[in-house]
Amino acid sequence: MPTFAAAEQKMAFVMVGLPARGKSYIARKLARYLRWRGQETRVFNVGTYRREIVGSQVSHDFFDPDNPEGRKERMRLAELVLKDMLRWLASSGQVGIYDATNSTKERRRWIRETCTAAGVTVVFIETVCDDPHVIDRNLRDTKLHSPDYAGVASEDALIDFKQRIAHYQRAYEPLADDEGRFVKLIDEGTKVVVHNVDGAILSRVVYFLMNLRTKRRPIWLTRHGESLFNVEDRIGGDSGLSPRGHEFARALAGFMQPRRGKEPITVWTSRLQRTIQTASYLAERTTAFRSLDEIDAGECDGMTYTEVRKRYPEQFEARAKDKLNYRYPRGESYNDVIQRLDPIIIEIERHEHPILVVSHQGVLRALYAYLMDTPPADCPHIPMPLHTVLELMPSAYGCTERRFPLSS
């Protein structure tokens, strides 16, 4: 097995739990969050390997602990996936997420010992849920639509998968204190148990996991209406809306009207007047966050790009070469914005009502990059036109997107 130098410490989050308890959902959410924060992260899902190597449609008997052939094949797949993860960590990877049931102490001990021998720190994440309504929802929302049951009648698929769960329940052993570092998420995070976890990165991960919710609701992103500075092609500032910007604000209120249902819509803006004015036509009360303020252009604030090019030619060129990491003189970079948006991401994940965010181009690019799992390097180049509403609908494994231009 490959090993890592102490200065290049790598980490593996190992999922634990019975089927239909949200392990893959959490694994993908965590990977997306860590990638957004700049950690090279990848999910290694044993079920995906099984479908590619053994086939997608296998009977529940394959998962029976008393089936020696099935047990042998499942162990072979587990070893293959773990080797691939450690190989990736030995090259460019920083955080691997090993996604499987890992339901016995013996299996977890093997994973921990193998990773430790390779110089990889292991943290287990166990999902525990006995609520039949949640389990049934997870089954119907995700498992019955997986390749395992393509072309199979829903009720037949449901019976088979429940038998698969029963096989795992017979052999399942919950995590114990002598198994090292772990986080237990009980009943979708209503209770969280943390054992032997410390350090800045792990603390952020635990806080993120504590705030994850699974309820689906739309998230709308839109820039403020055209501002007076937009008309003059100036950077930053705190100008108000132009007449055209006010037209968009009224159109936005009309757009949101039929989208109001039984649940209230939460509206967030930055502290700058162009976003506050844009939201002022809405029926909802708004909350302004400093975190949603536009990128601080520092000494370039209020300038046109032509003026920046003349006064700071080297800065202008540096920004063109690397917009993600370029920091305005006495100002911010896109990476700085990503870091300050972390509390907003946590609020989005824990919020269970529809959300409308009225903010600025750079900030919305960073939020979009998180929600759509866009590589950080692409973040500064995401199209985010004025007078357009982006409607994002989170699903089990990602987001769907629709764009609505609201001006001619």
KABEL-V665468 format. One line per field, one symbol per residue. phi: phi as a letter, one per 30 degrees, with the letter a starting at -180 (. if undefined). A space follows every 10 residues. Layout:
BEGIN
phi: ???
END
This chain:
BEGIN
phi: .dbbdedcec bbccdbldei ciddededdd dddddddjcd bbcccddddd ddcckdccde eecddccddd dddddddddd dddddddddd ccdcbcccca dhdbdddddd dddddddcic dcbdbccbac dddddddddd dbddcdeebd iceedddddd ddddeddddd cdbddbddcj dabccchhid bbccbicbjd dddddddddd cdbcddadbc cadddecdde dcicdiibdd ddeddddded ddddddedcd cdcdcdccbd dddddddddd dddddcbccd dcddeddhdc didddddddd dbeddddddd daddcdceei bbcddddedd dedddddddd dccebcccbb eddddddded dchdeedded cddbddhbcc cccdbeblbc bbcbdcbd
END
